Amino acid sequence: MLSGCGGGSDAGHETTVTLGFVNGAHSDFHTCLQGAVELAAETAGVKLFTANSQQDAAKELANIGKMTSWKVDALIVQTVDIGALPGDIARARSADVPVFLTSVVPEDTSDILGAVVVDLEQAGRLDAEWIGKDANGKQAEVGIVAGAPGAASDLLVSGFTAALPANTPVVASRPGMFDPARAQEAAAAMIREHPGLDYAFVANEEMAFAARKAFDAAGGKGVRIVTVNGTDRGLAAIEKGTLSATVTNSPLVNGTMAVRNTLALLAGRKADRIGSVPLVLVTKNNLNQAPQYCP
């Protein structure tokens, strides 16, 4: 699905710029990211086309092909799989359209205009470090409800597992595919197989709420869940104790920086070519430090 939008400008010199935004899925994060991109584009007075690849690398490449045929000035891409990026970038470069990435980057950044990066491995590490402190040296079982293979989920999980102390081994790991229904099924199977589970790392808050339902229904109300996002609903769950910790990953910050930096780099103005979204581990003790999540 492709759409276009535009808005009034408070920066007249950028009214002729056209951007394309290729989103990767329809989760809360992706929806808020698109909202941030749309708002920033409207504020800057640029024309914006949007498309969603629905976690399908082939659709992503097709979306990029369509947008380059429309002669957009640059593409902002939230990829479904970092492994798909070489083909995506090559397709765009063949049409002389620069690519700006959100959330992740390939090791070689020479072929992209720029990126706003979320250190997803660090996000996983922060959750693992919280578990380590909470377990306080005691033996504890940990489960993982991952997202979809590739890109964000793999980085989150690798950072998480690498930072877990030896006394908190991972006893089960299942993909939730960033789908609450799939995540609930994965968590239900996990708690059946490991009724003594102490902690669960869930790759986003939408899945975490579904996992909470599954654990509670199976007598696992004591399973402490750590996750990623920092949505209003997630913060409320932290305050209530439904979730134990979350690492903020603000799509509002990500999308706003992506549009601003893309426009600046296109115009030859000063901007961070590779910028970073700040991460905050949020628990009951620092809820007021969480950044705004959605526009």
C-alpha positions as a Markdown table, in Angstrom:
| # | Residue | x | y | z |
|---|---|---|---|---|
| 1 | Met | 0.0 | 0.0 | 0.0 |
| 2 | Leu | 1.4 | 3.3 | -1.1 |
| 3 | Ser | 0.2 | 6.8 | -0.1 |
| 4 | Gly | 1.3 | 10.4 | -0.5 |
| 5 | Cys | 0.8 | 13.4 | 1.7 |
| 6 | Gly | 2.1 | 17.0 | 1.9 |
| 7 | Gly | 1.6 | 20.0 | 4.0 |
| 8 | Gly | 2.2 | 23.7 | 4.5 |
| 9 | Ser | 5.8 | 24.9 | 5.0 |
| 10 | Asp | 7.7 | 27.0 | 7.4 |
| 11 | Ala | 10.8 | 26.4 | 5.4 |
| 12 | Gly | 10.0 | 27.6 | 1.8 |
| 13 | His | 13.3 | 26.5 | 0.3 |
| 14 | Glu | 12.4 | 22.9 | 0.9 |
| 15 | Thr | 8.9 | 22.9 | -0.7 |
| 16 | Thr | 10.2 | 21.1 | -3.9 |
| 17 | Val | 11.7 | 18.2 | -1.9 |
| 18 | Thr | 9.9 | 14.8 | -2.2 |
| 19 | Leu | 10.7 | 12.0 | 0.2 |
| 20 | Gly | 9.6 | 8.4 | 0.3 |
| 21 | Phe | 9.2 | 6.4 | 3.6 |
| 22 | Val | 9.2 | 2.6 | 3.4 |
| 23 | Asn | 8.1 | 1.2 | 6.7 |
| 24 | Gly | 8.6 | -2.4 | 7.8 |
| 25 | Ala | 5.5 | -3.5 | 9.7 |
| 26 | His | 2.3 | -2.4 | 11.5 |
| 27 | Ser | 3.3 | -2.7 | 15.1 |
| 28 | Asp | 2.8 | 0.2 | 17.6 |
| 29 | Phe | 6.4 | 1.2 | 17.0 |
| 30 | His | 6.1 | 1.3 | 13.2 |
| 31 | Thr | 2.8 | 3.1 | 13.4 |
| 32 | Cys | 4.3 | 5.8 | 15.7 |
| 33 | Leu | 7.4 | 6.0 | 13.5 |
| 34 | Gln | 5.3 | 6.7 | 10.5 |
| 35 | Gly | 3.4 | 9.3 | 12.4 |
| 36 | Ala | 6.6 | 11.0 | 13.4 |
| 37 | Val | 7.9 | 11.0 | 9.8 |
| 38 | Glu | 4.7 | 12.4 | 8.5 |
| 39 | Leu | 4.6 | 15.1 | 11.1 |
| 40 | Ala | 8.2 | 16.1 | 10.5 |
| 41 | Ala | 7.7 | 16.2 | 6.7 |
| 42 | Glu | 4.6 | 18.3 | 7.0 |
| 43 | Thr | 6.4 | 20.7 | 9.3 |
| 44 | Ala | 9.2 | 21.0 | 6.8 |
| 45 | Gly | 6.8 | 21.5 | 3.9 |
| 46 | Val | 8.0 | 18.5 | 1.9 |
| 47 | Lys | 5.9 | 16.0 | -0.1 |
| 48 | Leu | 6.0 | 12.5 | 1.4 |
| 49 | Phe | 5.0 | 9.1 | -0.1 |
| 50 | Thr | 4.7 | 6.2 | 2.3 |
| 51 | Ala | 4.6 | 2.4 | 1.9 |
| 52 | Asn | 4.5 | -0.6 | 4.2 |
| 53 | Ser | 6.5 | -3.8 | 3.5 |
| 54 | Gln | 4.6 | -6.0 | 6.1 |
| 55 | Gln | 7.7 | -7.8 | 7.3 |
| 56 | Asp | 8.4 | -9.0 | 3.7 |
| 57 | Ala | 11.8 | -8.3 | 2.2 |
| 58 | Ala | 10.5 | -8.8 | -1.3 |
| 59 | Lys | 7.7 | -6.2 | -0.7 |
| 60 | Glu | 10.3 | -3.8 | 0.6 |
| 61 | Leu | 12.4 | -4.1 | -2.5 |
| 62 | Ala | 9.3 | -3.6 | -4.6 |
| 63 | Asn | 8.3 | -0.5 | -2.6 |
| 64 | Ile | 11.7 | 1.0 | -3.1 |
| 65 | Gly | 11.5 | 0.3 | -6.9 |
| 66 | Lys | 8.1 | 2.0 | -7.1 |
| 67 | Met | 9.3 | 5.1 | -5.2 |
| 68 | Thr | 12.4 | 5.5 | -7.2 |
| 69 | Ser | 10.4 | 5.4 | -10.3 |
| 70 | Trp | 8.5 | 8.4 | -9.0 |
| 71 | Lys | 11.8 | 10.3 | -8.7 |
| 72 | Val | 11.7 | 11.0 | -5.0 |
| 73 | Asp | 14.7 | 13.0 | -3.8 |
| 74 | Ala | 15.5 | 10.5 | -1.0 |
| 75 | Leu | 14.2 | 7.4 | 0.6 |
| 76 | Ile | 13.8 | 6.8 | 4.4 |
| 77 | Val | 13.7 | 3.1 | 5.1 |
| 78 | Gln | 12.8 | 1.1 | 8.2 |
| 79 | Thr | 14.0 | -2.2 | 6.9 |
| 80 | Val | 12.4 | -5.6 | 7.7 |
| 81 | Asp | 15.8 | -7.4 | 7.6 |
| 82 | Ile | 19.2 | -5.9 | 7.6 |
| 83 | Gly | 20.2 | -8.7 | 5.3 |
| 84 | Ala | 18.0 | -7.2 | 2.6 |
| 85 | Leu | 19.6 | -3.8 | 2.7 |
| 86 | Pro | 22.4 | -4.4 | 0.1 |
| 87 | Gly | 19.7 | -5.1 | -2.5 |
| 88 | Asp | 17.5 | -2.2 | -1.4 |
| 89 | Ile | 20.4 | 0.2 | -1.5 |
| 90 | Ala | 21.6 | -1.0 | -4.8 |
| 91 | Arg | 18.1 | -0.6 | -6.3 |
| 92 | Ala | 17.9 | 2.9 | -5.1 |
| 93 | Arg | 21.4 | 3.8 | -6.1 |
| 94 | Ser | 20.7 | 2.5 | -9.7 |
| 95 | Ala | 18.0 | 5.2 | -9.8 |
| 96 | Asp | 20.3 | 7.9 | -8.2 |
| 97 | Val | 18.1 | 8.0 | -5.1 |
| 98 | Pro | 20.0 | 8.3 | -1.8 |
| 99 | Val | 18.8 | 6.1 | 1.1 |
| 100 | Phe | 18.5 | 7.2 | 4.8 |
| 101 | Leu | 17.9 | 4.4 | 7.3 |
| 102 | Thr | 16.1 | 4.3 | 10.6 |
| 103 | Ser | 16.9 | 2.0 | 13.6 |
| 104 | Val | 19.7 | -0.1 | 12.0 |
| 105 | Val | 22.6 | 0.3 | 9.6 |
| 106 | Pro | 24.8 | -2.1 | 7.7 |
| 107 | Glu | 28.5 | -2.4 | 8.7 |
| 108 | Asp | 29.5 | -0.5 | 5.6 |
| 109 | Thr | 27.7 | 2.9 | 5.5 |
| 110 | Ser | 29.5 | 4.3 | 2.5 |
| 111 | Asp | 26.5 | 3.7 | 0.2 |
| 112 | Ile | 23.9 | 5.4 | 2.3 |
| 113 | Leu | 23.0 | 9.1 | 2.8 |
| 114 | Gly | 22.8 | 8.6 | 6.6 |
| 115 | Ala | 20.9 | 6.9 | 9.4 |
| 116 | Val | 19.4 | 7.4 | 12.8 |
| 117 | Val | 20.5 | 4.3 | 14.7 |
| 118 | Val | 18.9 | 2.6 | 17.7 |
| 119 | Asp | 21.6 | 0.5 | 19.5 |
| 120 | Leu | 19.4 | -2.5 | 19.8 |
| 121 | Glu | 22.1 | -4.7 | 21.2 |
| 122 | Gln | 22.5 | -2.1 | 24.0 |
| 123 | Ala | 18.7 | -2.2 | 24.6 |
| 124 | Gly | 19.0 | -6.0 | 25.1 |
| 125 | Arg | 22.0 | -5.6 | 27.3 |
| 126 | Leu | 20.1 | -3.1 | 29.5 |
| 127 | Asp | 17.3 | -5.5 | 30.1 |
| 128 | Ala | 19.7 | -8.4 | 30.8 |
| 129 | Glu | 21.6 | -6.2 | 33.3 |
| 130 | Trp | 18.4 | -5.5 | 35.1 |
| 131 | Ile | 17.7 | -9.2 | 35.4 |
| 132 | Gly | 21.3 | -9.8 | 36.7 |
| 133 | Lys | 20.8 | -7.2 | 39.4 |
| 134 | Asp | 17.3 | -8.4 | 40.3 |
| 135 | Ala | 18.5 | -12.1 | 40.5 |
| 136 | Asn | 21.4 | -11.0 | 42.8 |
| 137 | Gly | 23.5 | -14.0 | 42.2 |
| 138 | Lys | 20.7 | -16.6 | 42.7 |
| 139 | Gln | 20.0 | -19.3 | 40.0 |
| 140 | Ala | 17.1 | -18.2 | 37.8 |
| 141 | Glu | 15.5 | -19.4 | 34.5 |
| 142 | Val | 15.1 | -17.0 | 31.6 |
| 143 | Gly | 12.9 | -17.3 | 28.6 |
| 144 | Ile | 12.9 | -15.3 | 25.4 |
| 145 | Val | 10.0 | -14.3 | 23.2 |
| 146 | Ala | 11.7 | -12.9 | 20.1 |
| 147 | Gly | 10.3 | -11.0 | 17.2 |
| 148 | Ala | 10.7 | -11.9 | 13.6 |
| 149 | Pro | 14.0 | -13.3 | 12.4 |
| 150 | Gly | 16.3 | -10.6 | 11.0 |
| 151 | Ala | 17.0 | -6.9 | 11.7 |
| 152 | Ala | 15.7 | -5.6 | 15.1 |
| 153 | Ser | 14.9 | -8.9 | 16.8 |
| 154 | Asp | 18.2 | -10.6 | 16.2 |
| 155 | Leu | 20.1 | -7.6 | 17.5 |
| 156 | Leu | 18.0 | -7.3 | 20.6 |
| 157 | Val | 18.3 | -11.0 | 21.4 |
| 158 | Ser | 22.1 | -11.1 | 20.8 |
| 159 | Gly | 22.7 | -8.2 | 23.1 |
| 160 | Phe | 20.4 | -9.6 | 25.7 |
| 161 | Thr | 21.9 | -13.1 | 25.8 |
| 162 | Ala | 25.5 | -11.8 | 25.7 |
| 163 | Ala | 24.9 | -9.7 | 28.9 |
| 164 | Leu | 23.1 | -12.3 | 31.0 |
| 165 | Pro | 25.2 | -13.6 | 34.0 |
| 166 | Ala | 25.9 | -17.3 | 34.3 |
| 167 | Asn | 23.4 | -17.8 | 37.1 |
| 168 | Thr | 20.5 | -16.8 | 34.7 |
| 169 | Pro | 20.6 | -19.2 | 31.8 |
| 170 | Val | 18.2 | -19.0 | 28.9 |
| 171 | Val | 16.1 | -22.2 | 29.0 |
| 172 | Ala | 13.7 | -21.4 | 26.1 |
| 173 | Ser | 13.5 | -19.1 | 23.1 |
| 174 | Arg | 10.6 | -18.8 | 20.7 |
| 175 | Pro | 9.7 | -16.3 | 18.0 |
| 176 | Gly | 6.6 | -14.2 | 18.5 |
| 177 | Met | 7.0 | -12.6 | 15.1 |
| 178 | Phe | 6.0 | -9.2 | 16.6 |
| 179 | Asp | 2.4 | -10.5 | 16.7 |
| 180 | Pro | 0.6 | -10.6 | 20.0 |
| 181 | Ala | -1.3 | -13.7 | 19.2 |
| 182 | Arg | 1.9 | -15.6 | 18.2 |
| 183 | Ala | 3.6 | -14.2 | 21.3 |
| 184 | Gln | 0.9 | -15.5 | 23.5 |
| 185 | Glu | 1.1 | -19.0 | 22.0 |
| 186 | Ala | 4.9 | -18.9 | 22.4 |
| 187 | Ala | 4.7 | -17.8 | 26.0 |
| 188 | Ala | 2.0 | -20.4 | 26.8 |
| 189 | Ala | 4.2 | -23.2 | 25.4 |
| 190 | Met | 7.2 | -21.9 | 27.3 |
| 191 | Ile | 5.6 | -21.8 | 30.7 |
| 192 | Arg | 4.2 | -25.3 | 30.1 |
| 193 | Glu | 7.6 | -26.6 | 29.4 |
| 194 | His | 9.3 | -24.5 | 32.1 |
| 195 | Pro | 6.9 | -24.0 | 35.0 |
| 196 | Gly | 9.8 | -22.7 | 37.1 |
| 197 | Leu | 10.5 | -19.8 | 34.7 |
| 198 | Asp | 11.6 | -16.7 | 36.6 |
| 199 | Tyr | 12.1 | -14.0 | 33.9 |
| 200 | Ala | 11.1 | -13.4 | 30.3 |
| 201 | Phe | 12.6 | -11.1 | 27.8 |
| 202 | Val | 10.0 | -10.1 | 25.2 |
| 203 | Ala | 11.1 | -8.1 | 22.1 |
| 204 | Asn | 8.4 | -5.5 | 22.3 |
| 205 | Glu | 5.6 | -4.3 | 24.6 |
| 206 | Glu | 2.7 | -5.5 | 22.5 |
| 207 | Met | 4.0 | -9.0 | 22.7 |
| 208 | Ala | 4.9 | -8.6 | 26.4 |
| 209 | Phe | 1.2 | -7.9 | 27.3 |
| 210 | Ala | 0.2 | -11.1 | 25.4 |
| 211 | Ala | 3.0 | -13.0 | 27.1 |
| 212 | Arg | 1.8 | -11.7 | 30.5 |
| 213 | Lys | -1.7 | -13.1 | 29.8 |
| 214 | Ala | -0.3 | -16.5 | 28.9 |
| 215 | Phe | 2.0 | -16.7 | 31.9 |
| 216 | Asp | -0.8 | -15.6 | 34.3 |
| 217 | Ala | -3.3 | -18.1 | 32.9 |
| 218 | Ala | -0.8 | -20.9 | 33.5 |
| 219 | Gly | 0.1 | -19.9 | 37.1 |
| 220 | Gly | 3.1 | -18.0 | 36.1 |
| 221 | Lys | 2.2 | -14.6 | 37.7 |
| 222 | Gly | 5.6 | -14.5 | 39.3 |
| 223 | Val | 7.5 | -14.4 | 35.9 |
| 224 | Arg | 9.1 | -11.0 | 35.6 |
| 225 | Ile | 8.9 | -9.5 | 32.1 |
| 226 | Val | 11.5 | -7.1 | 30.6 |
| 227 | Thr | 10.9 | -5.6 | 27.2 |
| 228 | Val | 11.5 | -2.7 | 24.9 |
| 229 | Asn | 9.5 | 0.4 | 23.6 |
| 230 | Gly | 8.4 | 2.8 | 26.4 |
| 231 | Thr | 4.8 | 3.4 | 25.2 |
| 232 | Asp | 2.3 | 5.1 | 27.5 |
| 233 | Arg | 0.7 | 1.7 | 28.1 |
| 234 | Gly | 4.0 | 0.1 | 28.8 |
| 235 | Leu | 4.9 | 2.7 | 31.3 |
| 236 | Ala | 1.5 | 2.3 | 33.0 |
| 237 | Ala | 2.3 | -1.5 | 33.2 |
| 238 | Ile | 5.6 | -0.8 | 34.8 |
| 239 | Glu | 4.0 | 1.4 | 37.4 |
| 240 | Lys | 1.4 | -1.3 | 38.1 |
| 241 | Gly | 4.0 | -4.1 | 38.2 |
| 242 | Thr | 2.6 | -6.0 | 35.3 |
| 243 | Leu | 5.9 | -5.5 | 33.5 |
| 244 | Ser | 9.2 | -5.1 | 35.4 |
| 245 | Ala | 11.3 | -3.0 | 33.1 |
| 246 | Thr | 11.4 | -1.6 | 29.6 |
| 247 | Val | 14.0 | 0.1 | 27.5 |
| 248 | Thr | 12.7 | 3.2 | 25.7 |
| 249 | Asn | 13.0 | 3.4 | 22.0 |
| 250 | Ser | 11.1 | 6.5 | 20.9 |
| 251 | Pro | 9.8 | 6.4 | 17.3 |
| 252 | Leu | 9.0 | 10.1 | 17.7 |
| 253 | Val | 12.6 | 10.9 | 18.2 |
| 254 | Asn | 13.7 | 8.4 | 15.5 |
| 255 | Gly | 11.3 | 9.7 | 12.8 |
| 256 | Thr | 11.8 | 13.3 | 13.6 |
| 257 | Met | 15.6 | 13.0 | 13.4 |
| 258 | Ala | 15.4 | 11.0 | 10.2 |
| 259 | Val | 13.5 | 13.6 | 8.3 |
| 260 | Arg | 15.5 | 16.6 | 9.7 |
| 261 | Asn | 18.8 | 14.9 | 9.0 |
| 262 | Thr | 17.8 | 13.7 | 5.6 |
| 263 | Leu | 16.8 | 17.2 | 4.5 |
| 264 | Ala | 19.9 | 18.8 | 6.0 |
| 265 | Leu | 22.2 | 16.3 | 4.3 |
| 266 | Leu | 20.5 | 16.7 | 0.9 |
| 267 | Ala | 20.9 | 20.4 | 1.2 |
| 268 | Gly | 24.5 | 20.2 | 2.3 |
| 269 | Arg | 23.8 | 21.6 | 5.7 |
| 270 | Lys | 25.5 | 20.4 | 8.9 |
| 271 | Ala | 23.9 | 17.3 | 10.5 |
| 272 | Asp | 25.0 | 14.0 | 12.0 |
| 273 | Arg | 25.3 | 11.5 | 9.2 |
| 274 | Ile | 24.9 | 8.6 | 11.7 |
| 275 | Gly | 22.8 | 9.8 | 14.6 |
| 276 | Ser | 21.7 | 7.8 | 17.7 |
| 277 | Val | 18.4 | 7.6 | 19.5 |
| 278 | Pro | 19.0 | 7.7 | 23.3 |
| 279 | Leu | 18.0 | 4.7 | 25.3 |
| 280 | Val | 16.6 | 4.7 | 28.9 |
| 281 | Leu | 16.0 | 1.6 | 31.0 |
| 282 | Val | 12.8 | 2.4 | 32.8 |
| 283 | Thr | 11.6 | 0.8 | 36.0 |
| 284 | Lys | 9.2 | 2.0 | 38.8 |
| 285 | Asn | 12.1 | 4.1 | 40.1 |
| 286 | Asn | 12.5 | 6.4 | 37.1 |
| 287 | Leu | 9.2 | 6.5 | 35.1 |
| 288 | Asn | 9.6 | 10.3 | 34.8 |
| 289 | Gln | 12.7 | 9.9 | 32.7 |
| 290 | Ala | 11.0 | 8.1 | 29.8 |
| 291 | Pro | 10.8 | 10.2 | 26.6 |
| 292 | Gln | 7.6 | 10.8 | 24.6 |
| 293 | Tyr | 6.9 | 7.7 | 22.5 |
| 294 | Cys | 4.4 | 8.7 | 19.8 |
| 295 | Pro | 3.5 | 12.1 | 18.1 |
